[in-house]
Amino acid sequence: MDSRRSLLVIALLFISFLVYEQWQMDYHAPKSVVTEQVQNQSVTTNAEMPASTSSVQGTVDNGTHGQIISVKNDVVSLKIDTLGGDVVESSLSNYAAELHSQERFVLLQNKPDAVYVAQSGLIGKDGIDTTASRAAYQVEGSDFALAEGQDELRVPLTLEKNGVTYRKIFVVKRGSYDIEVNYEIQNQSGSAIEVQPYGQLKHTLVESSSNMAMPTYTGGAYSSADTNYKKYSFDAMKDKNLSIDTKAGWVAVLQHYFVSAWIPNQDMDNQLYTSTGNGLGFIGYRGPVINVPAGATETIKSALWTGPKLQNEMGQVANHLDLTVDYGWAWFIAKPLFGLLNLIQSVVSNWGLAIIGVTLVVKGILYPLTKAQYTSMAKMRMLQPKMQEMRERFGDDRQRMSQEMMKLYKEEKVNPLGGCLPLIIQMPIFIALYWTFMEAVELRHAPFFGWIQDLSAQDPYYILPILMGASMFLLQKMSPTPVADPMQQKIMNFMPLIFMVFFLWFPAGLVLYWLVSNIITIVQQQLIYRGLEKKGLHSRKK
């Protein structure tokens, strides 16, 4: 298979991949594998289902709220409503809302047209969050900030009710998006009480914003003892509620580059659930019923991640939380590639140069396959006169023609698939790189040189796509043998233009990778062909 046909195979495989991914996004929303349960606990009643209580939805539906306090460290600033202790806003200090903007990116927010809130509370027999009211906490102060030289800040919200003191304690740490949300319950009522913790993410029901060039996902996800990571879209929530009992686990809402996730106590049994209503989707967890004897103090732990998809940090917060950086089926290739990209960037301090470095390393590792591909193509070209003679001799006798060709391949020790198999082996690596560039928040607003100020966005002047198309055209023209079939020849003549137009909307980082890859391929091709010429295996006659 000559290099022009190789380009055709690349195009077909790549476009097929993109079409498949888009189809998955648009028409194949994941359905749940649901554990149907019959529970006798009071939390299963309509009055105490966290996702369906009017009190939980009330902060948006009727504008009811308590005091809004600010809690921040050096990377994230939270706004917390003292009515319920919900996190109604998270602003990320290190991430601009738009390129070169002074405004910070806001992840959690509570607006009439865009609701994305992290709620939590205590329900159950003696719960303080019910359909009638949310817990109305008191707090000393309104603005809390991690001081210079301080590694941890603890902000307690306090409620005293019926002889019981409830403290909802927010703990922020330096440089961390992992927020501890703990309950401390002091029972001085004279009798035992029972409460059940829950945490949920409330989000306006939206469709994933994506296109064929840059598919992205906005929706739910969860992890359980049986499932390391699974998306659960808003459409899936509307079709059927999730209900899974699990040890540990977590729930999350994902969007491009960012994630918010509730991580309950990983040593307890939890129930993961979803619900929808009033244009809102809920994904959350319920912990076990906690008995607090009279005179005792009980602590209930949980954590909230609200920030960028940082793989290493998320992996330390909870098992499999790093899988929200979703590389698809090629994750086992993409993760080490990202590690290599990160390593090179730490040396060169430029993500564009890091992409070039990764491309050089990948093409270097694949050089033996590339050499095998071109060597096989050269041997196939040497056999073209004999094959043409066979076609003239056997005419329409395809069976005889096939037998003679296989005999010729065997005698000449030529593998007719030798030019194709290396290409197929390289496709998973390319797809892994594609998803690495799509998912890495580190590339968001990352500049290269000159006019490329954001490697995660398309080239504003389309210079890289044009150069990429020109490199494909040059690679095609340098192919030693033209395609014999007229239809294939017409298709191949238009392929660089088709790819150039297609890549106009691709992130600049991915186009940069393809451009550099083409340039390296041109150099490798020339080196290989010169070596083959010395061995008499290659002719440059057109």
Stockholm file with secondary structure:
# STOCKHOLM 1.0

chainA/1-542         MDSRRSLLVIALLFISFLVYEQWQMDYHAPKSVVTEQVQNQSVTTNAEMPASTSSVQGTVDNGTHGQIISVKNDVVSLKIDTLGGDVVESSLSNYAAELHSQERFVLLQNKPDAVYVAQSGLIGKDGIDTTASRAAYQVEGSDFALAEGQDELRVPLTLEKNGVTYRKIFVVKRGSYDIEVNYEIQNQSGSAIEVQPYGQLKHTLVESSSNMAMPTYTGGAYSSADTNYKKYSFDAMKDKNLSIDTKAGWVAVLQHYFVSAWIPNQDMDNQLYTSTGNGLGFIGYRGPVINVPAGATETIKSALWTGPKLQNEMGQVANHLDLTVDYGWAWFIAKPLFGLLNLIQSVVSNWGLAIIGVTLVVKGILYPLTKAQYTSMAKMRMLQPKMQEMRERFGDDRQRMSQEMMKLYKEEKVNPLGGCLPLIIQMPIFIALYWTFMEAVELRHAPFFGWIQDLSAQDPYYILPILMGASMFLLQKMSPTPVADPMQQKIMNFMPLIFMVFFLWFPAGLVLYWLVSNIITIVQQQLIYRGLEKKGLHSRKK
#=GR chainA/1-542 SS CCHHHHHHHHHHHHHHHHHHHHHHHHHCCCCCCCCCCCCCSGGGSGGGCGGGCHHHHHHHHTCCCCCEEEEECSSEEEEEETBTTEEEEEEEEEEESSTTCSSEEECSEEETTEEEEEEEEEESTTCSCCSSCCCBCBCSCSEEECCTTCCEEEEEEEEEETTEEEEEEEEEETTCCEEEEEEEEEECSSSCEEEEEEEEEEEECCCCCCCSSSCCCCEEEEECSSCSCEEECHHHHHHSCCEEEEESCEEEEEETTEEEEEEECTTSEEEEEEEEETTEEEEEEECCCEEECTTCEEEECEEEEEEECCHHHHHHHSTTGGGGSCCGGGHHHHHHHHHHHHHHHHHHSCHHHHHHHHHHHHHHHTHHHHHHHHHHHHHHHHTHHHHHHHHHHHTTCHHHHHHHHHHHHHHHTCCTTTTTHHHHHHHHHHHHHHHHHHHCGGGTTCCCSTTCCCTTSBCTTCHHHHHHHHHHHHHHHTCSSCCSSHHHHHHHHHHHHHHHHHGGGSBHHHHHHHHHHHHHHHHHHHHHHHHHHHTTCCCCCC
#=GC SS_cons         CCHHHHHHHHHHHHHHHHHHHHHHHHHCCCCCCCCCCCCCSGGGSGGGCGGGCHHHHHHHHTCCCCCEEEEECSSEEEEEETBTTEEEEEEEEEEESSTTCSSEEECSEEETTEEEEEEEEEESTTCSCCSSCCCBCBCSCSEEECCTTCCEEEEEEEEEETTEEEEEEEEEETTCCEEEEEEEEEECSSSCEEEEEEEEEEEECCCCCCCSSSCCCCEEEEECSSCSCEEECHHHHHHSCCEEEEESCEEEEEETTEEEEEEECTTSEEEEEEEEETTEEEEEEECCCEEECTTCEEEECEEEEEEECCHHHHHHHSTTGGGGSCCGGGHHHHHHHHHHHHHHHHHHSCHHHHHHHHHHHHHHHTHHHHHHHHHHHHHHHHTHHHHHHHHHHHTTCHHHHHHHHHHHHHHHTCCTTTTTHHHHHHHHHHHHHHHHHHHCGGGTTCCCSTTCCCTTSBCTTCHHHHHHHHHHHHHHHTCSSCCSSHHHHHHHHHHHHHHHHHGGGSBHHHHHHHHHHHHHHHHHHHHHHHHHHHTTCCCCCC
//
